[in-house]
Amino acid sequence: MPRTTRGFKARRRRNKIMKAAKGFVGARRRLYRPAVATVWRSWAYAYNDRKLRKRDFRKLWITRINAASRECGVSYSQFMGWLGESDIDLNRKMLSEIASHDMTAFKQIVDAVRPA
């Protein structure tokens, strides 16, 4: 039986991997087998890190809101509790942007949600 080289489909698959391996160092860029292992691992990390990025940003927003609310004399948990009870509908991302760029507006929000 003659040897088959699988033609353009296999070449297209290999080229996709080798194109994704650009920027790697040494054999990971030049040779197919190490490139496959490295590219698959990089795709796995990319998938996981897309999930972790959401966690990291939420953590950053909470830290910013906490720092700004403490400047206003309120803890983060108190402020978020009051915000939930009030009719003001702002998410953490917007609150952190307001806290980092316009502290006077943030103080007005804190005063608006503070119970009398």
C-alpha positions as a LaTeX table, in Angstrom:
\begin{tabular}{lrrr}
\hline
Residue & $x$ (\AA) & $y$ (\AA) & $z$ (\AA) \\
\hline
Met1 & 0.00 & 0.00 & 0.00 \\
Pro2 & 1.44 & 3.41 & $-0.91$ \\
Arg3 & 2.34 & 5.95 & 1.76 \\
Thr4 & $-0.14$ & 8.79 & 2.14 \\
Thr5 & 0.86 & 12.30 & 3.17 \\
Arg6 & $-2.73$ & 13.40 & 3.89 \\
Gly7 & $-2.47$ & 16.33 & 1.54 \\
Phe8 & $-3.60$ & 19.88 & 2.15 \\
Lys9 & $-5.89$ & 19.18 & 5.14 \\
Ala10 & $-2.99$ & 18.04 & 7.34 \\
Arg11 & $-0.80$ & 20.88 & 6.06 \\
Arg12 & $-3.53$ & 23.37 & 6.87 \\
Arg13 & $-3.81$ & 21.94 & 10.39 \\
Arg14 & $-0.02$ & 22.04 & 10.90 \\
Asn15 & 0.22 & 25.56 & 9.54 \\
Lys16 & $-2.49$ & 26.71 & 11.95 \\
Ile17 & $-0.44$ & 25.40 & 14.88 \\
Met18 & 2.84 & 26.82 & 13.56 \\
Lys19 & 1.24 & 30.21 & 12.99 \\
Ala20 & $-0.06$ & 30.17 & 16.58 \\
Ala21 & 3.49 & 29.28 & 17.78 \\
Lys22 & 4.98 & 32.50 & 16.42 \\
Gly23 & 6.78 & 34.36 & 19.15 \\
Phe24 & 7.77 & 31.22 & 21.03 \\
Val25 & 11.47 & 30.48 & 21.55 \\
Gly26 & 13.60 & 27.69 & 20.09 \\
Ala27 & 12.05 & 24.36 & 19.13 \\
Arg28 & 8.67 & 25.48 & 20.42 \\
Arg29 & 8.49 & 27.74 & 17.37 \\
Arg30 & 10.34 & 25.67 & 14.76 \\
Leu31 & 9.32 & 22.05 & 15.38 \\
Tyr32 & 5.79 & 20.75 & 15.15 \\
Arg33 & 5.56 & 18.42 & 18.15 \\
Pro34 & 6.84 & 20.85 & 20.79 \\
Ala35 & 4.80 & 23.59 & 19.15 \\
Val36 & 1.59 & 21.56 & 19.45 \\
Ala37 & 2.09 & 20.96 & 23.17 \\
Thr38 & 2.94 & 24.59 & 23.84 \\
Val39 & 0.11 & 26.01 & 21.73 \\
Trp40 & $-2.50$ & 23.76 & 23.35 \\
Arg41 & $-1.23$ & 24.78 & 26.79 \\
Ser42 & $-1.33$ & 28.43 & 25.79 \\
Trp43 & $-4.91$ & 28.06 & 24.58 \\
Ala44 & $-5.84$ & 26.42 & 27.89 \\
Tyr45 & $-4.25$ & 29.27 & 29.85 \\
Ala46 & $-5.96$ & 31.82 & 27.62 \\
Tyr47 & $-9.35$ & 30.22 & 28.33 \\
Asn48 & $-8.75$ & 30.13 & 32.08 \\
Asp49 & $-7.37$ & 33.65 & 32.21 \\
Arg50 & $-10.42$ & 35.07 & 30.44 \\
Lys51 & $-12.38$ & 33.84 & 33.47 \\
Leu52 & $-9.77$ & 35.08 & 35.95 \\
Arg53 & $-9.73$ & 38.55 & 34.37 \\
Lys54 & $-13.35$ & 39.03 & 35.42 \\
Arg55 & $-12.44$ & 38.07 & 39.00 \\
Asp56 & $-9.44$ & 40.39 & 39.05 \\
Phe57 & $-11.39$ & 43.38 & 37.78 \\
Arg58 & $-14.16$ & 42.85 & 40.33 \\
Lys59 & $-11.51$ & 42.72 & 43.05 \\
Leu60 & $-9.98$ & 45.96 & 41.77 \\
Trp61 & $-13.36$ & 47.71 & 41.68 \\
Ile62 & $-14.15$ & 46.61 & 45.24 \\
Thr63 & $-10.75$ & 47.85 & 46.44 \\
Arg64 & $-11.28$ & 51.25 & 44.83 \\
Ile65 & $-14.81$ & 51.62 & 46.22 \\
Asn66 & $-13.61$ & 50.57 & 49.68 \\
Ala67 & $-10.81$ & 53.15 & 49.67 \\
Ala68 & $-13.13$ & 55.93 & 48.51 \\
Ser69 & $-15.92$ & 55.03 & 50.92 \\
Arg70 & $-13.50$ & 54.94 & 53.85 \\
Glu71 & $-12.44$ & 58.49 & 52.93 \\
Cys72 & $-16.12$ & 59.38 & 53.37 \\
Gly73 & $-16.16$ & 57.69 & 56.78 \\
Val74 & $-18.10$ & 54.56 & 55.76 \\
Ser75 & $-16.98$ & 50.96 & 55.34 \\
Tyr76 & $-17.45$ & 49.19 & 52.02 \\
Ser77 & $-20.03$ & 46.75 & 53.36 \\
Gln78 & $-22.10$ & 49.54 & 54.95 \\
Phe79 & $-22.00$ & 51.56 & 51.74 \\
Met80 & $-23.02$ & 48.63 & 49.53 \\
Gly81 & $-25.79$ & 47.75 & 51.97 \\
Trp82 & $-27.16$ & 51.27 & 51.84 \\
Leu83 & $-26.81$ & 51.29 & 48.06 \\
Gly84 & $-28.87$ & 48.11 & 47.83 \\
Glu85 & $-31.63$ & 49.61 & 49.97 \\
Ser86 & $-31.73$ & 52.84 & 47.98 \\
Asp87 & $-33.16$ & 53.34 & 44.51 \\
Ile88 & $-29.74$ & 54.22 & 43.05 \\
Asp89 & $-28.75$ & 51.57 & 40.51 \\
Leu90 & $-24.98$ & 51.70 & 39.95 \\
Asn91 & $-22.76$ & 48.68 & 39.46 \\
Arg92 & $-19.30$ & 48.29 & 40.99 \\
Lys93 & $-17.50$ & 49.16 & 37.76 \\
Met94 & $-19.22$ & 52.53 & 37.48 \\
Leu95 & $-18.84$ & 53.25 & 41.20 \\
Ser96 & $-15.10$ & 52.60 & 41.01 \\
Glu97 & $-14.75$ & 54.88 & 37.98 \\
Ile98 & $-16.62$ & 57.63 & 39.81 \\
Ala99 & $-14.55$ & 57.04 & 42.95 \\
Ser100 & $-11.23$ & 57.24 & 41.10 \\
His101 & $-12.05$ & 60.18 & 38.80 \\
Asp102 & $-14.63$ & 62.34 & 40.61 \\
Met103 & $-14.47$ & 62.13 & 44.39 \\
Thr104 & $-17.01$ & 64.91 & 44.93 \\
Ala105 & $-19.63$ & 63.00 & 42.95 \\
Phe106 & $-18.82$ & 59.86 & 44.95 \\
Lys107 & $-19.30$ & 61.81 & 48.20 \\
Gln108 & $-22.69$ & 62.97 & 46.92 \\
Ile109 & $-23.65$ & 59.35 & 46.21 \\
Val110 & $-22.59$ & 58.33 & 49.73 \\
Asp111 & $-24.64$ & 61.18 & 51.21 \\
Ala112 & $-27.63$ & 60.23 & 49.05 \\
Val113 & $-27.66$ & 56.60 & 50.21 \\
Arg114 & $-26.79$ & 57.30 & 53.85 \\
Pro115 & $-29.81$ & 56.72 & 56.08 \\
Ala116 & $-31.05$ & 59.76 & 57.98 \\
\hline
\end{tabular}
